[in-house]
């Protein structure tokens, strides 16, 4: 049976929960706000399927294979770019799947601003999946739902972090011709508990409930993006990322999941067909494509990924570029971030009841974030 001896070995992908034939595993939230599998030993059949599908235990996706191709690109339609975190490529891939009768899985906010994986098959619902959500998405039942659609012959596009795509692949246990996968370049996943405490503080300050969240509001530019909240009382809050409390906590690495400090899925080898992310530093190597409205890094890992690119080729501006240029070896998306020495103190303070803002104020001088 699955047993978590070191929390850095569990990425929270939910493959073990989804695969268990006895339904004796459930995810429980720990004191930091992260989900971990817990086994009902009375119901467990000792079939070991949970261990076999664990992508961390299997090590299936750990090798030195480099991408087949690498590009920078953005959607020619400016409205698509402005509604997206970077260059709008996910929207184009997803729309192509939907217009061809398929279904798209990705991360969406629910009514209480928890992030959960869900599926959409209408173009006008894709806005739910667009945009960055800086916390770990709950997979829920989506691996099983994706499997059902795949077996029925329907095209499926599954998007998520690399560990979530790895979890889907190990859960399925076989390749499907009609499965397409996209992972996103990931800094690390923050605690949902920290996010909820942040929202509570913001709602207290504004005397109203949140009705809209944008982590990557481009009104201040793509490179200098803001976190924006709209409230029911028609007031708004917006703050440039490197001044907002939650974003400072996230980018300082203090509130990330333990496994993010020993990630098995970073680097250039990915379990997906396509990897998407922001092309930070574009002004240094491709200034002709930089209008500060968003440009994407695209890594192609499989022949299927090449087919996906061909399907949207005419809708984008492309430039082929060496992967080490557009994604330097020092990038956080290619290596695990370092665990801050004050991480434990931060979470212990939260458990004592300190609000995120108050904790931040006492630790602000120690926080170092990317500019």
Secondary structure, DSSP 8 states (H G I E B T S, - for coil): ----SSGGG-----HHHHH-TT--EEEEE-TTS-EEEEE-TTT-----HHHHT-HHHH-TT-S----SEEEEEEES-HHHHHTSSSSSHHHHHHHHHHHTT-EEEEEEE-TTS-EEEEEE-SGGGGGGT-S---S--B-TTHHHHHHHHHHTT--EEEEE-HHHHHHHHHHH-S--TTEEEEEE--S--B-HHHHHHHHHHHHHHHTS-EEEEEEEEGGG-STT-EEEEEETTS-EEEEETTTSHHHHHHHTTTTB-GGGGG-SS-SS--SSSEEEEE-TTHHHH-GGG--SS--EEEEE-SHHHHHHHHHHGGGEEEEE--HHHHS-TT-GGGS-----TTHHHHHHHHHTT--HHHHHHHHGGG-----
